[in-house]
Amino acid sequence: MTESWRSEFQLPADIVYLNCAYMSPLPRRTEQAGIAGMRRKRIPSTLSAADFFEDADAVRRAFGSLVTADPSRVAIIPSASYGISAAARNCPARAGQNIVLTGEQFPSHVYPWKRLATSRGLEVRAVAPPTGPVERGRRWNERLWEAIDTATAVVAVPCFHWTDGTRFDLVRLGARAREVGAALIVDGTQSVGAAPFSVEEARPDALIAASYKWLLGPYSLGAAYYGALFDEGEPLEETWLSRPGSDDFQRLVELK
């Protein structure tokens, strides 16, 4: 018999909720953690410098463990669009190259690439799904693979399509991207937390996931893995918390 997790949630007894593709229900423990976090700020004098970092580092370790990624390469982000925009700003691309997307992709994984294409003179290739149900997923994957060529700068795809659940072969698409020198940027919001994902296996340059679906977290929170391609990248904002030595509050004015 399949183990029941109903007690972990506060769903009414007469509801069977299956629509995590839209938004997951919030588990009791997530709600309790959020309330506890707000209560800690009631008395700011009890908060130390370590409190700014320890919980965040625990989140990085948890996400890194989930997707087999180095926690030091995991960033906490406010949304999928934020994480994807950071990747788009720093992807090497020049005029005349192209960006390959899946057709009918979620807007968060489209708008940043359209902006990049407009600013640098790139072609956006949104690969439409094939008609007919027979081997639809295999044929769509094949179309994506064929759309990638020596002029491709970025392959921006999800793990699963958000409207119909089509699964994309990220290992094969990633290998093709590396073959032509393109970056592989993956939106895992629709599946990470429910379906296995391995950074070591798929080898994306970036993996972005909002937490409000299968990671069972709140809205306005997510996590992103960034590979070596982005080590010298330009952030969207100059946060002090991510700088080396920021945990030493007595020397913050010396940060470089």
Secondary structure, 3 states (H helix, E strand, C coil): CCCCCHHHCCCCCCCCCCCCCCCCCCCHHHHHHHHHHHHHCCCHHHCCHHHHCHHHHHHHHHHHHHHCCCHHHEEEECCHHHHHHHHHHHCCCCCCCEEEEECCCCHHHCHHHHHHHHHHCCEEEEECCCCCCCCHHHHHHHHHHHHCCCCEEEEEEECECCCCCCECCHHHHHHHHHHHCCEEEEECCCCECCECCCHHHHCCCEEEEECCCCCCCCCCCEEEEECHHHCCCCCCCCCCCCCCCCCCHHHHHHCC
